[in-house]
Amino acid sequence: MSELSQAVIQLSGRTNDISRTYLHHAACGQVSSRLDTLARAISKPENPGQLLLAAESAMQTGHTSGMDAVTGLLLGLATWEGRQAWL
C-alpha cells in the first residue's frame, strides 16, 4: 500500500491542481466522508439500501467530481481484487 501511495503522489503531477490535491490526500489515507461511507458499504454489504444511498450521496458531490471519485474507487477496488487473486 505504501508503494502505491508513493506512486500516486509521484504521478499526480500529470493532472490539474484540484485532482492532484485529492490524489495526495487519498494517498495519505484522507478521503471525503461520503467516499469513505461508500467504501465501507461496499466492503460490508449487509444492507443493499444503505449501499445505494451511499453511492448516490457520493456521486452528488460537485458537478462531475463525485462520479469521478466513485469511478476511481470502483476501478481501484476491482484492480485490488484482481491483484489479490494473484497473490
PDB file of N, CA, C and O in Angstrom:
ATOM      1  N   MET A   1       0.824  -1.183   0.000  1.00  0.00           N
ATOM      2  CA  MET A   1       0.000   0.000   0.000  1.00  0.00           C
ATOM      3  C   MET A   1       0.871   1.251   0.000  1.00  0.00           C
ATOM      4  O   MET A   1       0.556   2.240  -0.661  1.00  0.00           O
ATOM      5  N   SER A   2       1.961   1.196   0.742  1.00  0.00           N
ATOM      6  CA  SER A   2       2.872   2.328   0.807  1.00  0.00           C
ATOM      7  C   SER A   2       3.471   2.634  -0.567  1.00  0.00           C
ATOM      8  O   SER A   2       3.591   3.797  -0.952  1.00  0.00           O
ATOM      9  N   GLU A   3       3.841   1.596  -1.294  1.00  0.00           N
ATOM     10  CA  GLU A   3       4.401   1.792  -2.634  1.00  0.00           C
ATOM     11  C   GLU A   3       3.370   2.408  -3.570  1.00  0.00           C
ATOM     12  O   GLU A   3       3.700   3.287  -4.366  1.00  0.00           O
ATOM     13  N   LEU A   4       2.133   1.955  -3.481  1.00  0.00           N
ATOM     14  CA  LEU A   4       1.070   2.510  -4.312  1.00  0.00           C
ATOM     15  C   LEU A   4       0.857   3.984  -3.977  1.00  0.00           C
ATOM     16  O   LEU A   4       0.727   4.815  -4.876  1.00  0.00           O
ATOM     17  N   SER A   5       0.824   4.303  -2.705  1.00  0.00           N
ATOM     18  CA  SER A   5       0.636   5.695  -2.289  1.00  0.00           C
ATOM     19  C   SER A   5       1.750   6.583  -2.821  1.00  0.00           C
ATOM     20  O   SER A   5       1.492   7.694  -3.285  1.00  0.00           O
ATOM     21  N   GLN A   6       2.969   6.107  -2.757  1.00  0.00           N
ATOM     22  CA  GLN A   6       4.100   6.877  -3.265  1.00  0.00           C
ATOM     23  C   GLN A   6       3.992   7.075  -4.773  1.00  0.00           C
ATOM     24  O   GLN A   6       4.280   8.161  -5.277  1.00  0.00           O
ATOM     25  N   ALA A   7       3.586   6.049  -5.486  1.00  0.00           N
ATOM     26  CA  ALA A   7       3.431   6.145  -6.937  1.00  0.00           C
ATOM     27  C   ALA A   7       2.328   7.141  -7.298  1.00  0.00           C
ATOM     28  O   ALA A   7       2.481   7.927  -8.233  1.00  0.00           O
ATOM     29  N   VAL A   8       1.227   7.109  -6.565  1.00  0.00           N
ATOM     30  CA  VAL A   8       0.133   8.042  -6.826  1.00  0.00           C
ATOM     31  C   VAL A   8       0.611   9.477  -6.646  1.00  0.00           C
ATOM     32  O   VAL A   8       0.324  10.338  -7.478  1.00  0.00           O
ATOM     33  N   ILE A   9       1.332   9.736  -5.575  1.00  0.00           N
ATOM     34  CA  ILE A   9       1.835  11.089  -5.324  1.00  0.00           C
ATOM     35  C   ILE A   9       2.804  11.503  -6.421  1.00  0.00           C
ATOM     36  O   ILE A   9       2.741  12.636  -6.899  1.00  0.00           O
ATOM     37  N   GLN A  10       3.696  10.614  -6.826  1.00  0.00           N
ATOM     38  CA  GLN A  10       4.664  10.940  -7.871  1.00  0.00           C
ATOM     39  C   GLN A  10       3.991  11.229  -9.207  1.00  0.00           C
ATOM     40  O   GLN A  10       4.409  12.134  -9.929  1.00  0.00           O
ATOM     41  N   LEU A  11       2.962  10.475  -9.538  1.00  0.00           N
ATOM     42  CA  LEU A  11       2.284  10.638 -10.826  1.00  0.00           C
ATOM     43  C   LEU A  11       1.212  11.720 -10.810  1.00  0.00           C
ATOM     44  O   LEU A  11       0.676  12.070 -11.862  1.00  0.00           O
ATOM     45  N   SER A  12       0.894  12.251  -9.646  1.00  0.00           N
ATOM     46  CA  SER A  12      -0.185  13.229  -9.547  1.00  0.00           C
ATOM     47  C   SER A  12       0.144  14.541 -10.261  1.00  0.00           C
ATOM     48  O   SER A  12      -0.753  15.348 -10.503  1.00  0.00           O
ATOM     49  N   GLY A  13       1.378  14.758 -10.592  1.00  0.00           N
ATOM     50  CA  GLY A  13       1.766  15.952 -11.340  1.00  0.00           C
ATOM     51  C   GLY A  13       1.212  15.975 -12.749  1.00  0.00           C
ATOM     52  O   GLY A  13       1.292  16.995 -13.434  1.00  0.00           O
ATOM     53  N   ARG A  14       0.657  14.872 -13.185  1.00  0.00           N
ATOM     54  CA  ARG A  14       0.106  14.781 -14.541  1.00  0.00           C
ATOM     55  C   ARG A  14      -1.327  15.284 -14.646  1.00  0.00           C
ATOM     56  O   ARG A  14      -1.930  15.234 -15.718  1.00  0.00           O
ATOM     57  N   THR A  15      -1.871  15.768 -13.537  1.00  0.00           N
ATOM     58  CA  THR A  15      -3.265  16.229 -13.556  1.00  0.00           C
ATOM     59  C   THR A  15      -3.342  17.659 -13.050  1.00  0.00           C
ATOM     60  O   THR A  15      -2.313  18.276 -12.774  1.00  0.00           O
ATOM     61  N   ASN A  16      -4.536  18.184 -12.927  1.00  0.00           N
ATOM     62  CA  ASN A  16      -4.700  19.576 -12.501  1.00  0.00           C
ATOM     63  C   ASN A  16      -4.550  19.709 -10.985  1.00  0.00           C
ATOM     64  O   ASN A  16      -4.461  18.716 -10.263  1.00  0.00           O
ATOM     65  N   ASP A  17      -4.524  20.954 -10.526  1.00  0.00           N
ATOM     66  CA  ASP A  17      -4.279  21.224  -9.102  1.00  0.00           C
ATOM     67  C   ASP A  17      -5.329  20.589  -8.188  1.00  0.00           C
ATOM     68  O   ASP A  17      -4.991  20.055  -7.131  1.00  0.00           O
ATOM     69  N   ILE A  18      -6.588  20.644  -8.589  1.00  0.00           N
ATOM     70  CA  ILE A  18      -7.647  20.099  -7.744  1.00  0.00           C
ATOM     71  C   ILE A  18      -7.520  18.583  -7.647  1.00  0.00           C
ATOM     72  O   ILE A  18      -7.555  18.027  -6.549  1.00  0.00           O
ATOM     73  N   SER A  19      -7.373  17.920  -8.777  1.00  0.00           N
ATOM     74  CA  SER A  19      -7.228  16.459  -8.766  1.00  0.00           C
ATOM     75  C   SER A  19      -5.974  16.044  -8.012  1.00  0.00           C
ATOM     76  O   SER A  19      -5.988  15.064  -7.266  1.00  0.00           O
ATOM     77  N   ARG A  20      -4.893  16.787  -8.205  1.00  0.00           N
ATOM     78  CA  ARG A  20      -3.643  16.469  -7.514  1.00  0.00           C
ATOM     79  C   ARG A  20      -3.835  16.534  -6.002  1.00  0.00           C
ATOM     80  O   ARG A  20      -3.316  15.693  -5.269  1.00  0.00           O
ATOM     81  N   THR A  21      -4.583  17.534  -5.538  1.00  0.00           N
ATOM     82  CA  THR A  21      -4.845  17.665  -4.106  1.00  0.00           C
ATOM     83  C   THR A  21      -5.630  16.468  -3.587  1.00  0.00           C
ATOM     84  O   THR A  21      -5.289  15.905  -2.547  1.00  0.00           O
ATOM     85  N   TYR A  22      -6.685  16.076  -4.309  1.00  0.00           N
ATOM     86  CA  TYR A  22      -7.483  14.916  -3.898  1.00  0.00           C
ATOM     87  C   TYR A  22      -6.638  13.643  -3.900  1.00  0.00           C
ATOM     88  O   TYR A  22      -6.731  12.835  -2.977  1.00  0.00           O
ATOM     89  N   LEU A  23      -5.820  13.464  -4.928  1.00  0.00           N
ATOM     90  CA  LEU A  23      -4.977  12.267  -5.005  1.00  0.00           C
ATOM     91  C   LEU A  23      -3.962  12.232  -3.864  1.00  0.00           C
ATOM     92  O   LEU A  23      -3.733  11.186  -3.257  1.00  0.00           O
ATOM     93  N   HIS A  24      -3.365  13.371  -3.581  1.00  0.00           N
ATOM     94  CA  HIS A  24      -2.380  13.432  -2.491  1.00  0.00           C
ATOM     95  C   HIS A  24      -3.031  13.050  -1.158  1.00  0.00           C
ATOM     96  O   HIS A  24      -2.491  12.245  -0.400  1.00  0.00           O
ATOM     97  N   HIS A  25      -4.189  13.634  -0.888  1.00  0.00           N
ATOM     98  CA  HIS A  25      -4.871  13.322   0.375  1.00  0.00           C
ATOM     99  C   HIS A  25      -5.301  11.855   0.429  1.00  0.00           C
ATOM    100  O   HIS A  25      -5.177  11.210   1.470  1.00  0.00           O
ATOM    101  N   ALA A  26      -5.801  11.332  -0.677  1.00  0.00           N
ATOM    102  CA  ALA A  26      -6.208   9.919  -0.707  1.00  0.00           C
ATOM    103  C   ALA A  26      -5.010   9.010  -0.479  1.00  0.00           C
ATOM    104  O   ALA A  26      -5.114   8.002   0.221  1.00  0.00           O
ATOM    105  N   ALA A  27      -3.873   9.363  -1.069  1.00  0.00           N
ATOM    106  CA  ALA A  27      -2.659   8.558  -0.878  1.00  0.00           C
ATOM    107  C   ALA A  27      -2.202   8.575   0.576  1.00  0.00           C
ATOM    108  O   ALA A  27      -1.512   7.665   1.036  1.00  0.00           O
ATOM    109  N   CYS A  28      -2.598   9.624   1.290  1.00  0.00           N
ATOM    110  CA  CYS A  28      -2.269   9.730   2.721  1.00  0.00           C
ATOM    111  C   CYS A  28      -3.393   9.180   3.606  1.00  0.00           C
ATOM    112  O   CYS A  28      -3.346   9.306   4.829  1.00  0.00           O
ATOM    113  N   GLY A  29      -4.405   8.571   2.974  1.00  0.00           N
ATOM    114  CA  GLY A  29      -5.487   7.941   3.732  1.00  0.00           C
ATOM    115  C   GLY A  29      -6.613   8.870   4.123  1.00  0.00           C
ATOM    116  O   GLY A  29      -7.422   8.526   4.985  1.00  0.00           O
ATOM    117  N   GLN A  30      -6.686  10.046   3.508  1.00  0.00           N
ATOM    118  CA  GLN A  30      -7.733  11.005   3.840  1.00  0.00           C
ATOM    119  C   GLN A  30      -8.652  11.181   2.631  1.00  0.00           C
ATOM    120  O   GLN A  30      -8.240  11.712   1.600  1.00  0.00           O
ATOM    121  N   VAL A  31      -9.889  10.736   2.769  1.00  0.00           N
ATOM    122  CA  VAL A  31     -10.868  10.887   1.691  1.00  0.00           C
ATOM    123  C   VAL A  31     -12.131  11.535   2.259  1.00  0.00           C
ATOM    124  O   VAL A  31     -12.290  11.658   3.473  1.00  0.00           O
ATOM    125  N   SER A  32     -13.012  11.941   1.372  1.00  0.00           N
ATOM    126  CA  SER A  32     -14.257  12.558   1.830  1.00  0.00           C
ATOM    127  C   SER A  32     -15.067  11.544   2.631  1.00  0.00           C
ATOM    128  O   SER A  32     -14.957  10.335   2.428  1.00  0.00           O
ATOM    129  N   SER A  33     -15.867  12.055   3.529  1.00  0.00           N
ATOM    130  CA  SER A  33     -16.683  11.158   4.350  1.00  0.00           C
ATOM    131  C   SER A  33     -17.675  10.387   3.485  1.00  0.00           C
ATOM    132  O   SER A  33     -17.995   9.239   3.794  1.00  0.00           O
ATOM    133  N   ARG A  34     -18.163  10.992   2.412  1.00  0.00           N
ATOM    134  CA  ARG A  34     -19.105  10.294   1.527  1.00  0.00           C
ATOM    135  C   ARG A  34     -18.429   9.117   0.826  1.00  0.00           C
ATOM    136  O   ARG A  34     -19.016   8.043   0.697  1.00  0.00           O
ATOM    137  N   LEU A  35     -17.203   9.325   0.378  1.00  0.00           N
ATOM    138  CA  LEU A  35     -16.486   8.244  -0.290  1.00  0.00           C
ATOM    139  C   LEU A  35     -16.105   7.157   0.711  1.00  0.00           C
ATOM    140  O   LEU A  35     -16.146   5.970   0.387  1.00  0.00           O
ATOM    141  N   ASP A  36     -15.740   7.555   1.909  1.00  0.00           N
ATOM    142  CA  ASP A  36     -15.429   6.593   2.966  1.00  0.00           C
ATOM    143  C   ASP A  36     -16.656   5.750   3.305  1.00  0.00           C
ATOM    144  O   ASP A  36     -16.557   4.532   3.458  1.00  0.00           O
ATOM    145  N   THR A  37     -17.807   6.402   3.422  1.00  0.00           N
ATOM    146  CA  THR A  37     -19.055   5.685   3.716  1.00  0.00           C
ATOM    147  C   THR A  37     -19.367   4.684   2.616  1.00  0.00           C
ATOM    148  O   THR A  37     -19.791   3.562   2.893  1.00  0.00           O
ATOM    149  N   LEU A  38     -19.158   5.090   1.359  1.00  0.00           N
ATOM    150  CA  LEU A  38     -19.416   4.184   0.244  1.00  0.00           C
ATOM    151  C   LEU A  38     -18.455   2.998   0.280  1.00  0.00           C
ATOM    152  O   LEU A  38     -18.876   1.857   0.093  1.00  0.00           O
ATOM    153  N   ALA A  39     -17.186   3.255   0.515  1.00  0.00           N
ATOM    154  CA  ALA A  39     -16.205   2.158   0.572  1.00  0.00           C
ATOM    155  C   ALA A  39     -16.558   1.170   1.677  1.00  0.00           C
ATOM    156  O   ALA A  39     -16.433  -0.042   1.497  1.00  0.00           O
ATOM    157  N   ARG A  40     -16.996   1.684   2.807  1.00  0.00           N
ATOM    158  CA  ARG A  40     -17.389   0.799   3.917  1.00  0.00           C
ATOM    159  C   ARG A  40     -18.648   0.000   3.566  1.00  0.00           C
ATOM    160  O   ARG A  40     -18.754  -1.177   3.912  1.00  0.00           O
ATOM    161  N   ALA A  41     -19.593   0.635   2.884  1.00  0.00           N
ATOM    162  CA  ALA A  41     -20.822  -0.061   2.490  1.00  0.00           C
ATOM    163  C   ALA A  41     -20.527  -1.151   1.459  1.00  0.00           C
ATOM    164  O   ALA A  41     -21.177  -2.197   1.452  1.00  0.00           O
ATOM    165  N   ILE A  42     -19.549  -0.903   0.592  1.00  0.00           N
ATOM    166  CA  ILE A  42     -19.155  -1.911  -0.396  1.00  0.00           C
ATOM    167  C   ILE A  42     -18.461  -3.085   0.293  1.00  0.00           C
ATOM    168  O   ILE A  42     -18.700  -4.244  -0.046  1.00  0.00           O
ATOM    169  N   SER A  43     -17.603  -2.775   1.259  1.00  0.00           N
ATOM    170  CA  SER A  43     -16.825  -3.838   1.905  1.00  0.00           C
ATOM    171  C   SER A  43     -17.661  -4.699   2.850  1.00  0.00           C
ATOM    172  O   SER A  43     -17.300  -5.840   3.140  1.00  0.00           O
ATOM    173  N   LYS A  44     -18.773  -4.152   3.327  1.00  0.00           N
ATOM    174  CA  LYS A  44     -19.670  -4.906   4.209  1.00  0.00           C
ATOM    175  C   LYS A  44     -21.103  -4.722   3.718  1.00  0.00           C
ATOM    176  O   LYS A  44     -21.871  -3.956   4.299  1.00  0.00           O
ATOM    177  N   PRO A  45     -21.458  -5.428   2.646  1.00  0.00           N
ATOM    178  CA  PRO A  45     -22.769  -5.212   2.016  1.00  0.00           C
ATOM    179  C   PRO A  45     -23.932  -5.854   2.771  1.00  0.00           C
ATOM    180  O   PRO A  45     -24.641  -6.702   2.229  1.00  0.00           O
ATOM    181  N   GLU A  46     -24.120  -5.448   4.011  1.00  0.00           N
ATOM    182  CA  GLU A  46     -25.180  -6.029   4.835  1.00  0.00           C
ATOM    183  C   GLU A  46     -26.541  -5.423   4.520  1.00  0.00           C
ATOM    184  O   GLU A  46     -27.574  -6.056   4.741  1.00  0.00           O
ATOM    185  N   ASN A  47     -26.543  -4.199   4.007  1.00  0.00           N
ATOM    186  CA  ASN A  47     -27.797  -3.504   3.761  1.00  0.00           C
ATOM    187  C   ASN A  47     -27.752  -2.888   2.361  1.00  0.00           C
ATOM    188  O   ASN A  47     -27.182  -1.811   2.187  1.00  0.00           O
ATOM    189  N   PRO A  48     -28.343  -3.551   1.358  1.00  0.00           N
ATOM    190  CA  PRO A  48     -28.308  -3.029  -0.014  1.00  0.00           C
ATOM    191  C   PRO A  48     -28.875  -1.613  -0.135  1.00  0.00           C
ATOM    192  O   PRO A  48     -28.403  -0.827  -0.956  1.00  0.00           O
ATOM    193  N   GLY A  49     -29.861  -1.289   0.659  1.00  0.00           N
ATOM    194  CA  GLY A  49     -30.429   0.053   0.630  1.00  0.00           C
ATOM    195  C   GLY A  49     -29.429   1.103   1.052  1.00  0.00           C
ATOM    196  O   GLY A  49     -29.365   2.187   0.472  1.00  0.00           O
ATOM    197  N   GLN A  50     -28.643   0.772   2.072  1.00  0.00           N
ATOM    198  CA  GLN A  50     -27.623   1.701   2.541  1.00  0.00           C
ATOM    199  C   GLN A  50     -26.520   1.868   1.501  1.00  0.00           C
ATOM    200  O   GLN A  50     -25.983   2.964   1.336  1.00  0.00           O
ATOM    201  N   LEU A  51     -26.181   0.796   0.804  1.00  0.00           N
ATOM    202  CA  LEU A  51     -25.185   0.870  -0.259  1.00  0.00           C
ATOM    203  C   LEU A  51     -25.654   1.820  -1.354  1.00  0.00           C
ATOM    204  O   LEU A  51     -24.878   2.645  -1.835  1.00  0.00           O
ATOM    205  N   LEU A  52     -26.907   1.709  -1.744  1.00  0.00           N
ATOM    206  CA  LEU A  52     -27.467   2.579  -2.769  1.00  0.00           C
ATOM    207  C   LEU A  52     -27.456   4.038  -2.318  1.00  0.00           C
ATOM    208  O   LEU A  52     -27.085   4.924  -3.088  1.00  0.00           O
ATOM    209  N   LEU A  53     -27.859   4.287  -1.078  1.00  0.00           N
ATOM    210  CA  LEU A  53     -27.847   5.657  -0.548  1.00  0.00           C
ATOM    211  C   LEU A  53     -26.433   6.223  -0.495  1.00  0.00           C
ATOM    212  O   LEU A  53     -26.214   7.391  -0.817  1.00  0.00           O
ATOM    213  N   ALA A  54     -25.483   5.401  -0.090  1.00  0.00           N
ATOM    214  CA  ALA A  54     -24.088   5.850  -0.012  1.00  0.00           C
ATOM    215  C   ALA A  54     -23.550   6.176  -1.406  1.00  0.00           C
ATOM    216  O   ALA A  54     -22.848   7.171  -1.584  1.00  0.00           O
ATOM    217  N   ALA A  55     -23.876   5.342  -2.387  1.00  0.00           N
ATOM    218  CA  ALA A  55     -23.425   5.585  -3.759  1.00  0.00           C
ATOM    219  C   ALA A  55     -24.041   6.873  -4.305  1.00  0.00           C
ATOM    220  O   ALA A  55     -23.343   7.692  -4.903  1.00  0.00           O
ATOM    221  N   GLU A  56     -25.326   7.051  -4.103  1.00  0.00           N
ATOM    222  CA  GLU A  56     -25.991   8.261  -4.582  1.00  0.00           C
ATOM    223  C   GLU A  56     -25.405   9.505  -3.930  1.00  0.00           C
ATOM    224  O   GLU A  56     -25.179  10.512  -4.601  1.00  0.00           O
ATOM    225  N   SER A  57     -25.163   9.440  -2.646  1.00  0.00           N
ATOM    226  CA  SER A  57     -24.600  10.574  -1.920  1.00  0.00           C
ATOM    227  C   SER A  57     -23.205  10.921  -2.446  1.00  0.00           C
ATOM    228  O   SER A  57     -22.904  12.092  -2.674  1.00  0.00           O
ATOM    229  N   ALA A  58     -22.367   9.924  -2.635  1.00  0.00           N
ATOM    230  CA  ALA A  58     -21.011  10.159  -3.122  1.00  0.00           C
ATOM    231  C   ALA A  58     -21.018  10.736  -4.540  1.00  0.00           C
ATOM    232  O   ALA A  58     -20.194  11.588  -4.870  1.00  0.00           O
ATOM    233  N   MET A  59     -21.940  10.275  -5.366  1.00  0.00           N
ATOM    234  CA  MET A  59     -21.987  10.742  -6.754  1.00  0.00           C
ATOM    235  C   MET A  59     -22.548  12.153  -6.882  1.00  0.00           C
ATOM    236  O   MET A  59     -22.395  12.781  -7.930  1.00  0.00           O
ATOM    237  N   GLN A  60     -23.193  12.662  -5.839  1.00  0.00           N
ATOM    238  CA  GLN A  60     -23.777  14.001  -5.896  1.00  0.00           C
ATOM    239  C   GLN A  60     -22.788  15.096  -5.524  1.00  0.00           C
ATOM    240  O   GLN A  60     -23.171  16.264  -5.461  1.00  0.00           O
ATOM    241  N   THR A  61     -21.548  14.761  -5.280  1.00  0.00           N
ATOM    242  CA  THR A  61     -20.536  15.739  -4.911  1.00  0.00           C
ATOM    243  C   THR A  61     -20.065  16.480  -6.157  1.00  0.00           C
ATOM    244  O   THR A  61     -19.615  15.855  -7.117  1.00  0.00           O
ATOM    245  N   GLY A  62     -20.166  17.800  -6.149  1.00  0.00           N
ATOM    246  CA  GLY A  62     -19.700  18.601  -7.271  1.00  0.00           C
ATOM    247  C   GLY A  62     -20.463  18.321  -8.556  1.00  0.00           C
ATOM    248  O   GLY A  62     -21.482  17.630  -8.551  1.00  0.00           O
ATOM    249  N   HIS A  63     -19.958  18.868  -9.653  1.00  0.00           N
ATOM    250  CA  HIS A  63     -20.608  18.673 -10.951  1.00  0.00           C
ATOM    251  C   HIS A  63     -20.281  17.294 -11.511  1.00  0.00           C
ATOM    252  O   HIS A  63     -21.181  16.561 -11.919  1.00  0.00           O
ATOM    253  N   THR A  64     -18.989  16.934 -11.534  1.00  0.00           N
ATOM    254  CA  THR A  64     -18.569  15.604 -12.001  1.00  0.00           C
ATOM    255  C   THR A  64     -17.615  14.933 -11.020  1.00  0.00           C
ATOM    256  O   THR A  64     -17.280  13.761 -11.190  1.00  0.00           O
ATOM    257  N   SER A  65     -17.177  15.654 -10.003  1.00  0.00           N
ATOM    258  CA  SER A  65     -16.182  15.120  -9.068  1.00  0.00           C
ATOM    259  C   SER A  65     -16.649  13.864  -8.358  1.00  0.00           C
ATOM    260  O   SER A  65     -15.875  12.925  -8.175  1.00  0.00           O
ATOM    261  N   GLY A  66     -17.908  13.844  -7.960  1.00  0.00           N
ATOM    262  CA  GLY A  66     -18.437  12.678  -7.258  1.00  0.00           C
ATOM    263  C   GLY A  66     -18.427  11.436  -8.125  1.00  0.00           C
ATOM    264  O   GLY A  66     -18.023  10.360  -7.686  1.00  0.00           O
ATOM    265  N   MET A  67     -18.875  11.594  -9.360  1.00  0.00           N
ATOM    266  CA  MET A  67     -18.869  10.460 -10.293  1.00  0.00           C
ATOM    267  C   MET A  67     -17.439  10.006 -10.558  1.00  0.00           C
ATOM    268  O   MET A  67     -17.162   8.809 -10.621  1.00  0.00           O
ATOM    269  N   ASP A  68     -16.533  10.972 -10.713  1.00  0.00           N
ATOM    270  CA  ASP A  68     -15.133  10.633 -10.954  1.00  0.00           C
ATOM    271  C   ASP A  68     -14.540   9.883  -9.765  1.00  0.00           C
ATOM    272  O   ASP A  68     -13.815   8.904  -9.943  1.00  0.00           O
ATOM    273  N   ALA A  69     -14.846  10.339  -8.559  1.00  0.00           N
ATOM    274  CA  ALA A  69     -14.320   9.689  -7.359  1.00  0.00           C
ATOM    275  C   ALA A  69     -14.876   8.276  -7.211  1.00  0.00           C
ATOM    276  O   ALA A  69     -14.136   7.350  -6.878  1.00  0.00           O
ATOM    277  N   VAL A  70     -16.172   8.107  -7.454  1.00  0.00           N
ATOM    278  CA  VAL A  70     -16.782   6.775  -7.349  1.00  0.00           C
ATOM    279  C   VAL A  70     -16.202   5.846  -8.415  1.00  0.00           C
ATOM    280  O   VAL A  70     -15.921   4.680  -8.137  1.00  0.00           O
ATOM    281  N   THR A  71     -16.022   6.358  -9.627  1.00  0.00           N
ATOM    282  CA  THR A  71     -15.413   5.552 -10.689  1.00  0.00           C
ATOM    283  C   THR A  71     -14.009   5.126 -10.283  1.00  0.00           C
ATOM    284  O   THR A  71     -13.639   3.964 -10.453  1.00  0.00           O
ATOM    285  N   GLY A  72     -13.227   6.056  -9.748  1.00  0.00           N
ATOM    286  CA  GLY A  72     -11.874   5.726  -9.300  1.00  0.00           C
ATOM    287  C   GLY A  72     -11.877   4.701  -8.181  1.00  0.00           C
ATOM    288  O   GLY A  72     -11.055   3.784  -8.163  1.00  0.00           O
ATOM    289  N   LEU A  73     -12.802   4.859  -7.251  1.00  0.00           N
ATOM    290  CA  LEU A  73     -12.916   3.897  -6.146  1.00  0.00           C
ATOM    291  C   LEU A  73     -13.229   2.505  -6.686  1.00  0.00           C
ATOM    292  O   LEU A  73     -12.587   1.527  -6.303  1.00  0.00           O
ATOM    293  N   LEU A  74     -14.207   2.418  -7.568  1.00  0.00           N
ATOM    294  CA  LEU A  74     -14.608   1.113  -8.109  1.00  0.00           C
ATOM    295  C   LEU A  74     -13.494   0.484  -8.948  1.00  0.00           C
ATOM    296  O   LEU A  74     -13.260  -0.722  -8.866  1.00  0.00           O
ATOM    297  N   LEU A  75     -12.815   1.289  -9.748  1.00  0.00           N
ATOM    298  CA  LEU A  75     -11.695   0.754 -10.534  1.00  0.00           C
ATOM    299  C   LEU A  75     -10.559   0.293  -9.621  1.00  0.00           C
ATOM    300  O   LEU A  75      -9.936  -0.741  -9.859  1.00  0.00           O
ATOM    301  N   GLY A  76     -10.304   1.072  -8.578  1.00  0.00           N
ATOM    302  CA  GLY A  76      -9.271   0.692  -7.626  1.00  0.00           C
ATOM    303  C   GLY A  76      -9.609  -0.600  -6.899  1.00  0.00           C
ATOM    304  O   GLY A  76      -8.749  -1.461  -6.717  1.00  0.00           O
ATOM    305  N   LEU A  77     -10.857  -0.731  -6.485  1.00  0.00           N
ATOM    306  CA  LEU A  77     -11.276  -1.960  -5.801  1.00  0.00           C
ATOM    307  C   LEU A  77     -11.205  -3.164  -6.732  1.00  0.00           C
ATOM    308  O   LEU A  77     -10.784  -4.245  -6.321  1.00  0.00           O
ATOM    309  N   ALA A  78     -11.614  -2.980  -7.984  1.00  0.00           N
ATOM    310  CA  ALA A  78     -11.561  -4.084  -8.949  1.00  0.00           C
ATOM    311  C   ALA A  78     -10.112  -4.490  -9.217  1.00  0.00           C
ATOM    312  O   ALA A  78      -9.804  -5.678  -9.316  1.00  0.00           O
ATOM    313  N   THR A  79      -9.235  -3.511  -9.334  1.00  0.00           N
ATOM    314  CA  THR A  79      -7.815  -3.802  -9.551  1.00  0.00           C
ATOM    315  C   THR A  79      -7.227  -4.502  -8.341  1.00  0.00           C
ATOM    316  O   THR A  79      -6.487  -5.476  -8.474  1.00  0.00           O
ATOM    317  N   TRP A  80      -7.562  -3.995  -7.150  1.00  0.00           N
ATOM    318  CA  TRP A  80      -7.063  -4.601  -5.911  1.00  0.00           C
ATOM    319  C   TRP A  80      -7.539  -6.044  -5.795  1.00  0.00           C
ATOM    320  O   TRP A  80      -6.764  -6.930  -5.434  1.00  0.00           O
ATOM    321  N   GLU A  81      -8.813  -6.278  -6.100  1.00  0.00           N
ATOM    322  CA  GLU A  81      -9.371  -7.627  -6.038  1.00  0.00           C
ATOM    323  C   GLU A  81      -8.650  -8.558  -7.013  1.00  0.00           C
ATOM    324  O   GLU A  81      -8.326  -9.696  -6.672  1.00  0.00           O
ATOM    325  N   GLY A  82      -8.406  -8.070  -8.218  1.00  0.00           N
ATOM    326  CA  GLY A  82      -7.689  -8.877  -9.203  1.00  0.00           C
ATOM    327  C   GLY A  82      -6.266  -9.175  -8.761  1.00  0.00           C
ATOM    328  O   GLY A  82      -5.747 -10.267  -8.994  1.00  0.00           O
ATOM    329  N   ARG A  83      -5.637  -8.192  -8.119  1.00  0.00           N
ATOM    330  CA  ARG A  83      -4.265  -8.388  -7.634  1.00  0.00           C
ATOM    331  C   ARG A  83      -4.235  -9.411  -6.511  1.00  0.00           C
ATOM    332  O   ARG A  83      -3.314 -10.225  -6.435  1.00  0.00           O
ATOM    333  N   GLN A  84      -5.240  -9.375  -5.634  1.00  0.00           N
ATOM    334  CA  GLN A  84      -5.296 -10.307  -4.515  1.00  0.00           C
ATOM    335  C   GLN A  84      -5.431 -11.748  -5.008  1.00  0.00           C
ATOM    336  O   GLN A  84      -4.907 -12.675  -4.390  1.00  0.00           O
ATOM    337  N   ALA A  85      -6.130 -11.926  -6.115  1.00  0.00           N
ATOM    338  CA  ALA A  85      -6.311 -13.283  -6.664  1.00  0.00           C
ATOM    339  C   ALA A  85      -4.972 -13.866  -7.111  1.00  0.00           C
ATOM    340  O   ALA A  85      -4.810 -15.086  -7.148  1.00  0.00           O
ATOM    341  N   TRP A  86      -4.014 -13.006  -7.448  1.00  0.00           N
ATOM    342  CA  TRP A  86      -2.713 -13.493  -7.933  1.00  0.00           C
ATOM    343  C   TRP A  86      -1.710 -13.701  -6.808  1.00  0.00           C
ATOM    344  O   TRP A  86      -0.659 -14.306  -7.023  1.00  0.00           O
ATOM    345  N   LEU A  87      -2.016 -13.210  -5.615  1.00  0.00           N
ATOM    346  CA  LEU A  87      -1.041 -13.346  -4.510  1.00  0.00           C
ATOM    347  C   LEU A  87      -1.089 -14.700  -3.867  1.00  0.00           C
ATOM    348  O   LEU A  87      -0.335 -14.966  -2.931  1.00  0.00           O
TER     349      LEU A  87
END
